[in-house]
């Protein structure tokens, strides 16, 4: 089963992708992971992507499309995969259609994990980190002493991209990119929307129920 996962920052799609990959025994294909793997092994694609990343620029579609095509052509994707982080734009979605067609594959379902802006802001802006590697959340996993790491007693900090202004910008960018994509896949009849505000296991069970229903038809 070929699955695309959508969801705003902080929606938990990475967590759900890993759980779904385990349940259906198909690989979790994350563009971020693929780029890091290509960089690690100094592949031609990795080196090409590095040119843009080193300049702080977005990796162009043609490079990402090549990375995705190469990954989907690998034998472990023969039974399907879960795409996370791609496509992000209509041109990428159209490129994915072409890649699937060339590889003789079909996109079965696009799962859209919906989470309200306020909840996304709460989830991300509440994160706190420590230099020792420990992580906390002021609402869901607070330290014993406010602002202090339980493990090493050093002060906690908030990452720049977790601050409210940055999070709101990330949400705005996601909406601008994702809304046309959601309509694109709705028109194709492959879109399934789930409530991402529930507990992790509940969200997983809702997604799995939708996928199992599709497989049964």
VEXLO-127938 format. One line per 3 residues: number of its first residue (from 1); their letters; for each residue y, z, x of C-alpha. Coordinates in nm, 3 decimals, padded with zeros to 5 digits. Each point is the difference from the previous one (the first is absolute). Layout:
BEGIN
NUM> A> Y Z X ~ ...
***
This chain:
BEGIN
1> XXX> 00.000 00.000 00.000 ~ 00.338 -00.105 00.138 ~ 00.264 00.261 -00.085
4> XXX> 00.372 00.026 00.070 ~ 00.161 00.345 -00.022 ~ 00.366 00.039 -00.094
7> XXX> 00.200 00.320 -00.009 ~ 00.335 00.139 00.112 ~ 00.034 00.211 00.316
10> XXX> -00.172 00.334 -00.059 ~ -00.217 -00.132 -00.284 ~ -00.320 00.082 00.188
13> XXX> -00.127 -00.357 00.020 ~ -00.127 00.052 00.355 ~ -00.206 00.299 -00.116
16> XXX> -00.131 -00.193 -00.300 ~ -00.083 -00.303 00.214 ~ -00.218 00.212 00.228
19> XXX> -00.182 00.159 -00.297 ~ -00.055 -00.337 -00.165 ~ -00.122 -00.156 00.326
22> XXX> -00.261 00.275 00.025 ~ -00.112 -00.032 -00.363 ~ -00.033 -00.378 -00.001
25> XXX> -00.105 -00.038 00.367 ~ 00.271 -00.250 00.079 ~ 00.262 00.020 00.277
28> XXX> 00.350 00.140 -00.046 ~ 00.227 -00.271 00.141 ~ 00.340 00.145 00.088
31> XXX> 00.257 -00.233 00.157 ~ 00.134 00.289 00.207 ~ -00.346 00.080 00.134
34> XXX> -00.072 -00.367 00.071 ~ 00.322 -00.044 00.196 ~ -00.070 00.314 00.202
37> XXX> -00.355 -00.119 00.072 ~ 00.123 -00.344 00.109 ~ 00.262 00.162 00.222
40> XXX> -00.261 00.231 00.151 ~ -00.226 -00.291 00.091 ~ 00.291 -00.223 00.109
43> XXX> -00.110 -00.287 -00.225 ~ 00.216 -00.311 -00.039 ~ 00.101 00.116 -00.348
46> XXX> 00.071 00.350 00.124 ~ 00.219 -00.125 00.284 ~ 00.190 -00.228 -00.238
49> XXX> 00.061 00.289 -00.242 ~ 00.109 00.223 00.289 ~ 00.292 -00.231 00.080
52> XXX> 00.155 00.078 -00.338 ~ -00.100 00.366 -00.016 ~ 00.155 00.066 00.343
55> XXX> 00.329 -00.136 -00.132 ~ -00.023 00.217 -00.311 ~ -00.042 -00.309 -00.218
58> XXX> -00.243 -00.064 -00.285 ~ -00.311 -00.192 00.099 ~ 00.044 -00.352 -00.152
61> XXX> -00.220 -00.107 -00.289 ~ -00.175 -00.270 00.202 ~ -00.115 00.260 00.254
64> XXX> -00.113 00.247 -00.266 ~ -00.173 -00.277 -00.194 ~ -00.191 -00.094 00.315
67> XXX> -00.099 00.363 00.059 ~ -00.127 00.034 -00.359 ~ -00.187 -00.331 00.008
70> XXX> -00.172 00.097 00.324 ~ -00.100 00.340 -00.143 ~ -00.129 -00.133 -00.334
73> XXX> -00.212 -00.258 00.183 ~ -00.199 00.276 00.173 ~ -00.356 00.062 -00.129
76> XXX> 00.065 00.354 -00.126 ~ 00.238 -00.148 -00.261 ~ -00.269 -00.229 -00.145
79> XXX> -00.060 00.243 -00.288 ~ 00.371 00.070 -00.045 ~ 00.265 00.235 00.131
82> XXX> 00.297 00.213 -00.101 ~ 00.333 -00.145 00.111 ~ 00.267 00.264 00.060
85> XXX> 00.352 -00.100 00.107 ~ -00.043 -00.373 -00.066 ~ 00.125 -00.196 -00.182
88> XXX> 00.352 00.145 -00.028 ~ 00.185 -00.314 -00.113 ~ -00.062 -00.305 -00.220
91> XXX> -00.030 -00.233 00.305 ~ -00.264 00.236 00.144 ~ -00.183 00.004 -00.335
94> XXX> 00.000 -00.378 -00.006 ~ -00.124 -00.004 00.360 ~ -00.278 00.242 -00.098
97> XXX> -00.103 -00.233 -00.283 ~ -00.027 -00.283 00.253 ~ -00.194 00.217 00.247
100> XXX> -00.243 00.112 -00.271 ~ -00.050 -00.359 -00.113 ~ -00.062 -00.120 00.356
103> XXX> -00.251 00.281 00.061 ~ -00.172 -00.049 -00.336 ~ 00.099 00.343 -00.125
106> XXX> 00.158 00.117 -00.327 ~ 00.247 00.282 -00.058 ~ -00.165 00.212 -00.270
109> XXX> 00.258 00.269 -00.075 ~ 00.342 00.132 00.097 ~ 00.031 00.378 -00.052
112> XXX> 00.356 00.119 -00.055 ~ 00.036 00.377 00.059 ~ 00.310 00.106 -00.193
115> XXX> 00.198 00.306 00.112 ~ 00.353 00.081 -00.128 ~ 00.284 -00.003 00.252
118> XXX> 00.061 00.375 -00.034 ~ -00.362 00.076 00.084 ~ 00.003 -00.235 00.299
121> XXX> 00.315 00.172 00.127 ~ -00.157 00.344 -00.045 ~ -00.320 -00.099 00.179
124> XXX> 00.164 -00.162 00.302 ~ 00.319 00.200 00.050 ~ -00.199 00.325 -00.015
127> XXX> -00.202 -00.082 00.311 ~ 00.059 00.212 00.310 ~ -00.145 -00.058 00.345
130> XXX> -00.056 00.202 00.315 ~ 00.000 -00.118 00.360 ~ -00.355 00.135 00.031
133> XXX> -00.120 -00.254 -00.255 ~ -00.031 00.230 -00.301 ~ 00.146 -00.123 -00.328
136> XXX> 00.120 00.184 -00.309 ~ 00.163 -00.060 -00.336 ~ 00.263 00.231 -00.145
139> XXX> -00.155 -00.029 -00.350 ~ -00.369 -00.075 00.049 ~ -00.086 00.154 00.338
142> XXX> 00.282 00.230 00.117 ~ -00.020 00.196 00.327 ~ -00.037 00.379 -00.021
145> XXX> 00.352 00.038 00.134 ~ 00.259 -00.249 -00.118 ~ 00.080 -00.259 00.266
148> XXX> -00.247 00.141 00.255 ~ -00.340 -00.139 00.100 ~ -00.294 00.229 -00.081
151> XXX> -00.187 -00.117 00.311 ~ 00.255 00.016 00.279 ~ 00.309 00.170 -00.148
154> XXX> 00.222 -00.292 00.091 ~ 00.266 -00.125 -00.245 ~ -00.101 -00.274 -00.239
157> XXX> 00.196 -00.323 -00.036 ~ 00.040 -00.280 -00.251 ~ -00.059 -00.356 00.117
160> XXX> 00.300 -00.229 -00.039 ~ -00.188 -00.235 -00.231 ~ -00.099 00.295 -00.221
163> XXX> 00.362 00.098 -00.070 ~ 00.130 -00.060 -00.352 ~ 00.228 -00.295 00.081
166> XXX> -00.273 -00.177 00.194 ~ -00.257 00.064 -00.274 ~ 00.231 -00.137 -00.271
169> XXX> 00.053 -00.310 00.214 ~ -00.376 -00.041 00.044 ~ -00.047 00.028 -00.377
172> XXX> 00.272 -00.261 -00.061 ~ -00.158 -00.240 00.250 ~ -00.344 00.051 -00.156
175> XXX> 00.131 -00.068 -00.350 ~ 00.183 -00.314 00.110 ~ -00.316 -00.131 00.164
178> XXX> -00.264 00.125 -00.241 ~ 00.144 -00.075 -00.343 ~ -00.028 -00.379 00.035
181> XXX> -00.351 00.047 00.142 ~ -00.108 00.218 -00.291 ~ 00.116 -00.271 -00.242
184> XXX> -00.169 -00.267 00.215 ~ -00.337 00.173 -00.026 ~ 00.049 00.102 -00.362
187> XXX> 00.037 -00.367 -00.088 ~ -00.322 -00.070 00.190 ~ -00.177 00.262 -00.213
190> XXX> -00.126 00.209 00.293 ~ 00.241 00.296 -00.016 ~ -00.121 00.354 -00.076
193> XXX> 00.258 00.283 -00.013 ~ -00.095 00.366 00.048 ~ 00.194 00.327 -00.013
196> XXX> 00.052 00.117 00.356 ~ 00.143 00.340 -00.097 ~ -00.342 00.149 -00.078
199> XXX> -00.216 00.185 00.252 ~ -00.151 -00.214 00.278 ~ -00.350 00.014 -00.148
202> XXX> 00.124 -00.084 -00.350 ~ 00.189 -00.305 00.130 ~ -00.310 -00.107 00.192
205> XXX> -00.222 00.034 -00.308 ~ 00.245 -00.203 -00.212 ~ 00.006 -00.279 00.257
208> XXX> -00.379 00.009 00.045 ~ -00.054 -00.014 -00.378 ~ 00.220 -00.311 -00.021
211> XXX> -00.183 -00.166 00.290 ~ -00.343 00.087 -00.140 ~ 00.104 -00.148 -00.334
214> XXX> 00.101 -00.322 00.172 ~ -00.325 -00.018 00.191 ~ -00.196 00.044 -00.324
217> X> 00.164 -00.302 -00.164
***
